[in-house]
């Protein structure tokens, strides 16, 4: 997703680096052209100062190109600049951002059974769920075939689902397929580890409304907005901007300790609704996120909003949607815990919780 499939500042950094490389190349080329002009002026000043037509009719003396060493230096510089552009740091401007996915994982950790917690630690080889919660976004950068696994397009206008990848489907399909791999103990340890990391991430994606809705705008990526003085897309607002504003109000940083406090606060706020939030299937949860997108995320946008327009989202938009965001974060955590308990804990207690959901 910045994006579902959007750019975010990672791609912007790459584009800027490539632009710098291009500009430096132009500067070097301009320097060479200027040297040619000075050489021509010294070699034949009378001819060089004539009018353009005369200049065309009167050929200039042969002007030498820069030395091979200089050309190699320029080429090496441009190659290095291009490599730096392509290898610029990864962005966290993705679904919910790193912080949002960590909060979902931290909430889920509060509701794992002892058996599930032990299994998760074993499969992740000592890493925590929060540690790996954004792994799927990094993996997507080099495995583009998994891009469609992060969302499902339910159109706002007609409620129809646009087909995802013919091979891999949508985020709902991906959760189902990865759950089967995780549940199969005969799967390799690496396959189960990857499946668990995918599930941790995808349950966060399903709780991000604009990963479950579309208005023929790539999940809000094509809608330009001014959110309290910050420019971006509607998708970015729900990925990171709302959460960053909320974190700033709570004076919370991106440190795991601060995120844990925020996760615990969100958990405590919605704990009385845990059972009702966990009801239903993954399809039902995607449908609920779609409704949040339709009635909250897109609520202040006109039907004729185009990518060439910038929509202003004010303090009221934030005030109205802050509690919605907090609920979606809690929902993602509760549902992630339920899915993992279902798969990894065969105890009667865990299965009773699953039965209540079904």
N, C-alpha and C positions, 0 to 999 in steps of 0.2 A: 501498500500500500503502500510531496511525501505521500506516503502512499500505501495504499493498497498497490496501485501501480504508478503512483505519482512520483515526482522527482525528489523533493526534499533538498536540504542543504548539501547532502553528499554529492548529488549530481551537479548541483550548482558549483561546488568546489572544483569538480572535475572540469566543468565547462569554463570556469574562470582560469584554471591552470592552462587549459588548452588555448584559451584566448590570449593569455600572456605569452605562451609559446609562439602563437601566430604573430602577435604584435612585435615580439623580439625579432622574429624572422623578417618581418617587414622593415624594421629598423635597420637590420644588417643589410637587407637588400637596398634600402634607401641610401645607406652609407656608400655602398658600392656604386650606385648610380651617380651619386654626387662626385665620387672620385673620377668616374668616367667624364662627367661634365667639366671638372677642373682640368683634367688631362687634355680634353678637346680645346678648352679655352687657351691653355698654354701652347698647345701644338699649332693651332690655327685661329687666332683671335678674330681676324677679319672675317673669316667664314662663319665662325660661331655666332657673331653678333648680327649677322644678316637677318632679314625677315624670314618667317617660317617657310615661304615658298622657295626662296633662294636657298635656304638651308637644305630643303629636300632635293633641289636640283644640284647642289654642290655637296658631294659626299664628303664625310669627315674622314680623317685619317684613321687607320686601324687602331683601336683602343684595347689595350691588354686587359684580360680578366684578372680578378684577384688570384693570388697564388694558391696552389693546391692546399697548402697548410691552412690558410685562412678559410677555405671552403670546408675543409674537414672539421675545423673548430665550430663553424656555424652548424654543420650537420649534426655533430655530436651534441651541441647544446639543444637543438630542437628535439632530437631523439630522447635525451634525458628529461626535457620538460614534458614531453608526451607521456613518458613512463610515469613520471611523478603525478601527472594528471590522472592516469588510469589507476594508480595505486593510492590515490588520496584516501584519507581515513573514512571508514564506514560511518554512516549517519545513524542516529537513533530515531530519526523522524519517520517512523513506521507505525504500524497499528498500535495505538496506545503509547507508542514510544517505549523505551526501556523501562521507564518508571511505571507506566500503567501495567505492563505485563508482570513486572515484579510484584506489584500490589496484588494482582489477581493470584499469583503463585503463593504469596505470603498469607493471604486470606485462606486459600485452600489448605495450606499446611496446618492451620488451626483445626481443621475438621477431618484430618486423615485418622483412620484407626491405627493402632499400634502396629498391626501386621502390615498395613499398607505403607506406613512410614518406613518400616524396616526394608520392605521390598524396594521402595523408591530409592533409598540410600544405597542399596546393593546394586541396583541397575545403573544408577548414575555414578557409581564408583566414587562416592564421597562428595560429589557436587550437590548443591541444593537445588530445589525447583526454581527458586528465584534466580540462581546463577545461570540456568540454561533457558530461562523463559523467553529470551529473544533469539535463541540460536536459530530458529527456523527462518527468521528474516535474513540472517547472515548467510545461511545455507542457500537461500533463494537466489542470492546474487550470482552464484556460480552454477546453480541448477535451476535454470529458468522454467523447466518443465513443472516445477512445484509452485509456480506463481499463482495459478488458479486455485490452489488449495486454500488460500488465505481468505476467500470471500465467496459470497453467493449473491448474484444480482437479482433482486426481486424489484421489479419496476414499480415506482410510486404510482404511475398513472393507471396501469391496468392490472397490477398485482401478479403479473406473469413472471415466471422465473426464466431468465436467460440461461441457456446451457453453458456450463463451464467447459473446460478442456474436454474434448471427446475421449481422451485417454484417462484423465485424472479427476474430472468432475470438479465439484465445489468444496467449500470448507466442510459442509455437512458430510459429503462423501468421504473426504479425507479423514475426518474423525472416526468414521465407521471403519475404514480400511486399516488405519493405524491402530485402532483398538483391537482388531483381530490379531494383528502381529504381536502386540504387547501381551495379549492373553495367551498366545500360543507359546508354551514353555519350550517347545522344540525349536523355536526360532533362535538364531544366533544371538549372543549377548549384545553384539553391536546393533543388530536389527531391532532388538527390543529397546535398546538405549535410544536409538533414533526415533522409534515410534513414541516412546514416552516424552521425549523432548517436543515432538510434533504436537502431541495431544495437549501438553501444558500450554503451548503457544496458541493452538487453534481454539481452545476454549476461551482464551482471552479475545481472540479475533471475533468470535461469535457474539461476544458481549459488547463489541463496538458497533453501534447502529449503522454506520456507513460502510461496514463490511457485509451488511445484509440487505442493503437497499441501493437503488440506482434511479436516477431521474434523467437517463440518457446523458449523464455527465461524469461517467466513470466513478461512481460513488462519491460525488461531490468534489472530485479532484479538478474539474473544469470550472467550478464556481469560484470566482475570485471574491474575497471578502476583506473587509477592514474590521478586525476584531479588536476593539478597544485600542485602536491606534497601531495594531500590528497587521501587516499585510500577509496574506496567505490564501489557502483554499479552504472551502468548507470542510473538506476531509481532514485537513491539518488541524482545524479547530477541534474536532472530535478525537483526533489522534493524540494531540499534545497540548494545544493552547489552553483548553478548558482546565486540564489537569495542572498545567504549569501555573495558571492563575490561582487555582485552589491551593497549590503547594506554597505559593508565595504568601498567600493570606495566612497560612498555618506556619509560616517561617520554616518550612520543611525543605531540606536539600535532597539531592539525589542519592545521598549516602544510605546504605541499607538500613542503618539504625533508624533514621528519620522515616524511611518508607515503611518500616515495620510498625512504627507508632501510628502512621496514617492508616495502614492496613488494619491494625487492631481497632482504631476508632471507627472505620467504615464497617468492620465486622460487628462491633458492638451495636452500632446504630440499626443494623438490619437483621440482627440475630433473631428477634421475635418472628421474622418472616421467613426464616431459613427453610422450613418444610414446604411452604407454598412456592418459594422461589425454585426449589429443586424438583418440583413436579413437572411432568411432561418429558418429551424426548428432545433430542438435539434439533430436530425439525421445528418443534414447538418453540424452542429457545431462539432459533433464527427468525421465526415469525414475530416473536415479541420484540426483537431488536429492530426488525423492519418497521414495526408500528411506532417505535420510539423515533426512528428516523423520519417517518412520515409526519408525525404529530409534534415532534420537538425540533429535530435537526433542521428540517425544511420548513418549519412553521412560519418563519419570518421572511421567506423568500417569495417573490412574485412568480407567477406561472411563466412569465415571459423572460425570466432571468437568463441571460446569455453569458457565454464565457468572456465576452468583451466588456461586460459590466462588472462593477465592483459593488458588492452588497455590504452595507454597514451593519454590523452586529454590535449592539450597544450593551450597556450594563444590565439592562433588563433581560436580554438574551442570556447573559451569564447567570444572573440571579435565578432565572427560571430553570436553567439546565444544570446548574451545579448539583442539586439533589438528585437529578436524573443520572448524572455521571457517577455519583457515589453509589447509587443503587446498582448500576450496571457493573461497576467494579466488584461490588460484593457478590452480585449474581454470578459473575464469571468464576470467582473463587469457590463459592458454594457448589456450583455445578461441576467444576473441575474435581473437587474433592469427592463428589458422589461418583463420577465416572471412574476415578482411580480406585476407590473403595470397591466398586462393582467388579473391576477387572482383577485386582491384586489381593483382595481379601475374601476368602471363601467362607468366612465365619458366619454363623446365623445372624449376628447383629448387623453386619454389613449388608447381607442379602435381604434382611428385613427392610433396611433403608431403601434398597433398590426396588423392592416390591412395592413400597409406598409410592415411589416415583412412577413406576409403570402403571 
